[in-house]
Amino acid sequence: MGKKANTGKREETKSEKFKRVVIPRVNKALKAIELVGNQSGSAYAYTEKDVDVIITALHDAVRAVDSRYKGKGKADAGFRLT
């Protein structure tokens, strides 16, 4: 009891797991950013202040990711447009 059956598959390395998980997540994030950019069309009304808040939030999120990879940060609480 408690033993795994040997299915003949080798165990995934941490590097392989990282790549398997991070590639679709980064692609999803890039697509989401692209969709945010789509809101710049004439079908929407926004102010320069709105744009500044959005761009600042995106820059902050990238800086937070950078800090986390360097072991200096933690996750942010999220984004709000007021």
Secondary structure, DSSP 4 states (H G I P E B T S, - for coil): --PPP--SPPPPPHHHHHHHHHHHHHHHHHHHHHHHHHTTSTTS---HHHHHHHHHHHHHHHHHHHHHHTT-----------
